[in-house]
């Protein structure tokens, strides 16, 4: 899920929303602070003007009485009255020596949430008296704290909701995509009946699944038609060819010798090659149909390699060639023993046929991690890199091999058997020669 594009996209948008919350919080905090500062200043100036008017009407005594009343009022501003020589007459600013106008000072003798620094406004009264009016900055700090906490909670909420939403979205979409991937892998392995599950929600993924299923139905129909045509042709032609062969054998038995007998024997050999080709085509079609998968059983690749080497070694040694089996432990997979034996026999026969009269061929299998590799190597001329993929196609033969017996279906059958077993057939340089490898995936 960490590699999920849905999760990465959700994380991106969650981060963008979280950043927008931070920016919005900073802007709101600055605007709120500016508004509060304006209200602070207006209130302080308003109360300062009221005190100045009181001084003009009631004199110094009236101002002192009004300051004392304010000291007893909860939430009221802080006041201070000083004589011309700076002596405190009333209020909380007994030690303040502030210049006229705005400044910051400490409130003394006043307990409560407003205790601490205050913003003050100093006004010159008649006869040299000074009036100090202020309010605690703690009021603004409290509101700042509330705003910061609110946006902090919103920020955490965005992250949690975004993360939960991203996880849910990634999990849901990931499961749907995984089902599509599993279906595709099953089809690659030869199970053409697999289809993508449709949930019935009629969303985009459901429509995609329906489209893919229709496409797979169409492909399966075309493949079945093509396979059926190939099978029908092979069946229909094999029967008359078999009858023709029987007639030629009958005629050959009645022929004493000479050129007629040689011609009949040559015709019989050609018919045998044609029948073998049709048989190979039918066998490949059956393998690619996947019907043989139901017969899979645990088989030992090392034992199959030993059986094939024992079968081909006498003829190889008789022709001056060397066929060797690499020793090793048993290596089991689930498969069809007959098909795997035929596959390896085709590889060994191909190596002995094309590697030369003094060829050295080695057969074996090895395990690396979760993979088991069945290999056949020789020291012959090899195959050009540009041809190594094409030789697994039906009827494809190299120019140098066209004069030798064969139909070009041997390696095609090897590829079909490998695909049936979920394996990969490939060719590599053996330096010198060619290495044919069948790589089986095996769960540990």
Residue pairs with C-beta under 8 A, 6 or more apart in sequence:
1 7
1 167
1 170
1 171
1 174
4 170
4 173
4 174
6 166
6 169
6 170
6 173
6 174
7 166
7 167
7 169
7 170
10 162
10 163
10 165
10 166
10 169
10 170
11 162
11 163
11 166
13 162
14 158
14 159
14 162
14 163
14 165
14 166
17 158
17 162
18 155
18 158
18 159
18 162
21 151
21 154
21 155
21 158
22 151
22 155
24 151
25 147
25 148
25 151
25 154
25 155
28 147
28 151
29 144
29 147
29 148
29 151
32 143
32 144
32 147
33 140
33 144
36 139
36 140
36 143
37 140
40 119
40 135
40 139
40 140
41 102
41 119
41 121
43 77
43 135
44 77
44 119
44 120
44 121
44 133
44 134
44 135
45 121
47 77
47 79
47 133
48 121
48 123
48 131
48 133
51 63
51 66
51 67
51 79
51 123
51 131
51 133
52 123
52 125
52 131
54 62
54 63
54 66
55 62
55 63
55 125
55 126
55 129
55 131
56 126
58 65
58 66
60 81
60 89
60 129
63 81
63 90
63 125
63 131
64 81
64 89
64 90
67 79
67 80
67 81
67 90
67 91
68 90
70 76
70 77
70 79
71 79
71 91
71 92
71 110
77 133
77 134
77 135
78 91
78 92
78 93
78 107
78 110
78 114
78 118
78 120
78 132
78 133
78 134
78 135
78 136
79 90
79 91
79 92
79 93
79 131
79 132
79 133
79 134
80 88
80 90
80 91
80 92
80 93
80 94
80 96
80 120
80 130
80 131
80 132
80 133
80 134
81 88
81 89
81 90
81 91
81 129
81 130
81 131
81 132
82 88
82 89
82 93
82 96
82 129
82 130
82 132
83 89
83 128
83 129
84 127
84 128
84 129
84 130
86 97
86 130
88 94
88 95
89 129
91 132
92 107
92 108
92 109
92 110
93 105
93 107
93 108
93 120
93 132
93 134
94 108
94 109
95 106
95 108
96 105
96 106
96 120
96 132
98 105
98 120
98 122
98 132
99 122
100 122
100 123
100 124
100 130
101 121
101 122
102 119
102 120
102 121
103 119
103 120
103 122
104 117
104 118
104 119
104 120
104 137
105 117
105 118
105 120
105 132
105 134
106 116
106 117
106 118
107 114
107 115
107 116
107 117
107 118
107 134
107 136
113 136
113 138
113 139
113 142
114 135
114 136
114 138
114 139
115 136
115 138
116 136
116 137
116 138
117 136
117 137
117 138
118 134
118 135
118 136
118 137
119 134
119 135
119 137
120 132
120 133
120 134
121 132
121 133
121 134
122 130
122 131
122 132
123 130
123 131
123 132
123 133
124 130
125 131
173 205
176 199
176 205
176 209
177 205
179 196
179 197
179 209
180 196
180 208
180 209
180 212
183 194
183 195
183 196
183 197
183 212
186 194
187 194
187 216
189 419
189 422
190 288
190 290
190 293
190 419
190 420
191 290
192 216
192 219
192 220
192 223
192 290
193 220
194 216
195 213
195 216
196 209
196 212
196 213
196 216
197 209
198 206
198 209
198 210
198 213
199 206
200 206
227 285
227 288
227 289
230 281
230 285
231 282
231 285
234 278
234 281
234 282
234 285
235 282
237 278
238 275
238 278
238 279
241 271
241 274
241 275
241 278
242 275
244 271
245 268
245 271
245 272
245 275
248 264
248 267
248 268
248 271
249 268
251 264
252 261
252 264
252 265
252 268
255 261
255 264
273 405
273 407
276 407
277 407
277 409
280 407
280 409
280 410
280 412
280 413
281 394
281 409
283 413
284 394
284 409
284 412
284 413
284 416
286 292
287 339
287 413
287 416
287 417
287 420
288 416
288 419
288 420
290 420
292 336
292 339
292 420
293 336
293 420
295 336
296 334
296 335
296 336
297 334
297 335
297 336
297 337
298 332
298 333
298 334
299 332
299 333
299 334
299 335
299 336
299 337
299 340
300 330
300 331
300 332
301 331
301 332
301 333
301 340
301 365
301 372
301 374
301 440
302 328
302 329
302 330
302 331
302 365
303 330
304 337
304 340
304 341
304 344
305 325
305 344
305 363
305 364
305 365
305 374
306 325
307 341
308 341
308 344
308 345
308 348
308 363
309 323
309 324
309 325
309 348
309 363
311 345
312 323
312 345
312 348
312 349
312 352
313 323
316 322
316 323
316 352
316 361
317 323
319 352
319 357
320 357
320 358
321 352
321 355
321 357
321 358
321 359
321 360
321 361
322 359
322 360
322 361
323 348
323 352
323 361
323 363
324 360
324 361
324 362
324 363
325 362
325 363
325 364
326 362
326 363
326 364
326 365
326 366
327 364
328 364
328 365
328 366
331 365
331 367
331 372
333 372
333 421
333 440
333 442
335 421
336 417
336 420
336 421
339 417
339 420
339 421
340 417
340 421
342 413
342 417
343 413
343 414
343 417
343 418
343 438
344 363
344 374
344 376
346 410
346 411
346 413
346 414
347 376
347 414
347 436
347 438
348 361
348 363
348 376
349 410
350 410
350 411
350 436
351 359
351 361
351 376
351 377
351 378
351 380
351 434
351 436
352 359
352 361
352 378
353 404
353 406
354 378
354 380
354 381
354 401
354 404
355 361
355 378
355 379
355 380
355 381
355 433
355 434
356 380
356 381
359 378
359 379
359 380
360 378
360 379
361 376
361 377
361 378
362 375
362 376
362 377
362 378
363 375
363 376
364 374
364 375
365 372
365 373
365 374
365 375
366 372
366 373
366 375
367 373
367 442
369 444
370 441
370 442
370 443
370 444
371 439
371 440
371 441
371 442
372 439
372 440
372 442
373 437
373 438
373 439
373 440
374 437
374 438
374 440
375 435
375 436
375 437
375 438
376 435
376 436
377 430
377 433
377 434
377 435
377 436
378 430
378 433
378 434
379 430
379 432
379 433
380 432
380 433
380 434
381 400
381 433
382 429
382 430
382 432
382 433
382 434
383 391
383 398
383 427
383 434
387 398
388 426
388 427
390 396
391 397
391 398
391 411
391 427
392 411
392 412
392 414
392 415
392 425
393 412
394 408
394 409
394 412
395 407
395 408
395 409
395 412
396 408
396 412
397 406
397 408
411 425
414 425
414 436
414 438
415 425
418 424
418 425
418 438
421 440
422 440
422 441
423 438
423 439
423 440
423 441
424 438
424 439
425 436
425 437
425 438
426 436
426 437
426 439
427 434
427 435
427 436
427 437
428 434
428 435
428 437
429 435
